[in-house]
Amino acid sequence: MPIIIRTAFNNQEWSGHCQQADRDRRLFQCKNDVVKTGYKINKKGVCQATCWESTLCEKYWWQSAVGEFSDRAEGKAYFVYRDTDSTLVLWGRSTITERDGSFIYFKKFKPLDEHKKIKGITYKELESIGVPSWGAGTFRYINEKTASVLDAIIKEGSYYFDDPAEPFSDIEGRRNLKKHLKLERSSRLVKEFKASLSNYKCEVCKFDFGEKYGQLGYGFIEAHHNKPLASLKRQTVTTINDLSAVCSNCHRMLHRSNPPIGIKELAQLIEENS
C-alpha cells in the first residue's frame, strides 16, 4: 500500500541543516520539542540536529520512531509537514524501493517547486479523500484510490474542497460547477487570502485565536466565501476580495440561514444581543 508521511519542516529543502533556525517560525515543532529532532542552534543560527529531515532528499530514507513498517508499505510515498496555522503542506512524492524494519527507502526525488506545493490542507480534508484519521504517529497507509487523488492534486497544483459550513445539495449543479471552482475555491486561494491579512481577527466579532490560545492559535482563521456556491454562474471568478476572515463560530452562524446572511448583518445581531 502507498503511504503518506508527516515530516517536520526543513528550510533547506530537506537536504541540509536548517539555516536561521532561531528565526524561522516554520520550525516551531522542533523548537517546542513537538518533533524529537534534537533541536540545537549554534551561534550562526544553524540547527545542529541529526534529524532525518536534514538528509531525506539526499539519502532518501526515513525511519519510523513508532515501530516497523509492514509488508503493506509499497508503491508511492507522499510527504507533508505541519504549517504554522496547523494545516498541512503536501511537499513531495516518491516511490518506495525497500523496507527494513523501521527503515524505509525511496527512489531519488526532490521537493515540489514552491509554487506547486499544496498548502492549507486540513486533516479533515485528507480524511475526506480516504486518509485514515491522524492523531499520533508519523505515517499512514493509504489505498490506491487515495493515492490517485493525491497524484491529481499534485498535477493540478490545487484541490477543490467544499466550504465545510456551506450546504449544497444540488448534485448536478455541483458536477457542473466543480471544474471551474477547483482553483477558485482551492486551498491556495485561501492561503493567498490569509497571507494578505494584516491581522487574524474575526471580521464579525473581533475574536483572535492567537490572543486566546497563544502560539497554538497564531495565524488561525477561517475564510468565508461571501458568494454562496449555489449562486455562482459558470464564468464567475472568485478572488481574495470575495473572502472574509471569520472565526469558527461566526462562520457557522453566517451559514445558519438560507441564503446565508452577510458579515455586517451578523455583526449587528451580536451588537443587538450583547
N, C-alpha and C positions, 0 to 999 in steps of 0.2 A: 504493500500500500504506500502511496505517497505520504509525505509528512510536511507539516508546517512547523517551523522552529521560531521561537521568540528569543531573540538575542538582546543584548544590551547595545546601546548606540556606540558607534565608533566614528570619530570625526576625521579619520584618515582612510575612509572607505574600506574599513576592516582589513587594512594592510599595514598597520604600524601602531605605535603607541600614540594615544591621543595628545594633541598639542593644545596649549592654553586650557588645559583640563580644569584649572581652578576657576575659569570664567565661562565655560560653555555650559549653559543651563540644560542642554540636552543630556548631560551626563549625570542628571540628578539621581538616577537609580544607583549609580556607583558611589556617589558622594554620601548618600543616605544609607548605604550598605544594604539596599534592597536586593541588588545583584552582587553576589560574593565574587568580586573580581580582583581583590587585593589592592584596591584603590589607594594609591600613594603618589603624591606630587613632589617633583624636585623643584629647585629654585627657579628653573626656567619655565615652570608650568607644564612640564611633560609628565604624563602619568607613567609610573614605573611598574604597573601591574603586569603580570604574566597571564593575562586573560586570553581566552580563546578568540575573543573578538578582534584582538590585535593581529591575528595571523590567519583568520578564516579565509580571506581571499588571497592568501599566499601559500598556505599549506593544505588548504581545502579539506579540513577535517573538523569535527565537532565532537565534544564529549558530553554525555548526559551526566548531570550531577545527581540524578534521582533514580538511577537503575540502568539496566542494559536494554539495548534495542532488540526487539524480537525479529523473527524471520519475516514479519509483515513489512518491515521497512525496506521498500524497494521502489524504484521508479523516481518520480520527481520530488524535489525538496524546495520549499518556499520559505523565505526568511522575512520576518517582521521585527520591528522594535517598537517599544512604547515611547510615544512622544510626550512632551511636557504637559499636554492637555488631556493625557490619559487615553488618547486614541492610539491606533496602531498605524505604522507606516510599512507598507509592503515594499521592500527594498532590493530583493534579489531572488533568483531562481537558479537551480542547478539540477543535476541528476545524481542519484546515489550510485556509487560504484562498489562499495564494500561496507560491511559492518563487522565489528569485532568487539563483542561485549558492550561496553558503554561508549565505544568509539564508532563514529560513522564517517565515511569518506565520500567525497563528491568529485565530479568532473570539474575541471578548471572553469571558473566563472568570475565575472566582475559585477559589482553592484549596478543596478539600473541607473541610467543617467538621471541627474537630479530632477529634471522636468518630467521624467517618466515614472518616478517613484509614486506610488499610490498612497496619498496621505489622508488622514482624518477618518480611518476605518474604525468602527466601534466593534466591541466583542459581539454585540447582538447582531450586527450586520454580518459578521463572519458566521455566526450560528445560522443565520437565515439562508446561507448557501451551503450548509452542511458541515461546518467545522464544529466538532464537539465542544460543549461548554468548557470554558477555560478558567480554571482557578489557579491552583498550584501547578508546578511543573513547567518545563521549558519547551515542550513539543506536544503535538497532537497528530495522531494518524488520521488521514482523510481518505475518502474514496475517490475513484477516478472521475466521477461526475463533478465533485467539488474541485478537483484539480483542473478540470477543463474550464470551469468557471473562472478560476484564478488566472489561467492562461489567457482567457478572453479579456479579463480586467487589465492585465499587463499589456496585451496587444492594443487595446483601445486607449489606454492611458488614463482611464477613469472608469467609474461604475455608477450606475443608477441605483440609488436606494430611496425608498419611499420616505417622505416626512413621517416619522413614527406617530405623530399626533393627528395626521390628516386622513380622514376616512375617504375611501374611494372604491365604490362597488361596481362601477360600470366596466366589466371585463373587456368588452370590445373597445371601449374608449381607452382603457389602459394599454391595450395592444397597439392601437393606432398611434398613441402619443409617446410610447416608451422610447422609440428610437430617437426622436428629436429632443426628448427631455434628458437623455442619458448624460450628456455633457452639462446641460444647464442645471440639472438637479444633482450633480455629482459632488463627491466629497471634495474634489479640487476646487469647485466654485465656493463651497462653504469655507474651505481653508483660506482662499484668497480674501473672502469677506472678513474672516476673523483677523487676518493679518492687517487689514485696513483700519481696524478699530483702534481708537486712542485709549479706550479702557474697556473693561469687560462687565460693565454694569448693565443690568436688565433695563431696556428702554421703557418698560412699563412701570415696574415697582422699585427700580434702582438697586436691587439686590446684587451683591458682588460675592461670588464664590471664593475668591482669593481672600477677601477681608474676613469671611466667616470661617473658612477651613484652612487658611494658610497656604503653604506650598502645594498641598494636595489639590486645592481648588483653583490655584492660579491659572489663568488662561482658559478656564472652562466657561462656556456659554453656548446656548443653542441658537441656531439660525432659523428664524421663522420666515417662511415664504409668503410674502404679502399677497401674491397672486395665487389663489387656490388652484390646485392641479386641475380640477374639473372645469375651470373657466378658461383655461389656456387654449388658444387656437393653434393650428398646425405651425404657423410661421412665427409664433410668439417666442422671443428670445429673453431668457431670464438672465439678469446681470446682478452684480453685488448691490446695486442700487435698489433692487427689489427685495432685499433681505433686511430683517431687523434682528438685533441681538436681544434675546429674551431668556429668562430663567426657565427652568423646567415647569414650575407651577403655572406661570403666566402662559407658557406655550400651550399647555393643556387647556387652560381656560379660553384662550383665543379660539380654539377649535371645538369648544363645547357646544356652540350653537351652529346651526347650518342655515345659511352660509356663515363662515367664521366672522367674528366681529373684528374691528380694527384696533390698532395699538392705542390710539387716543381714547377710543370708547372704553376699553378695558381699564386704562389709567383713570378715567373719570369714575368708573364703578368703584375702584379702590378708594378714591378720594371720598366718594359719597358714603362709603361704608366704614370709614376709619373713625 
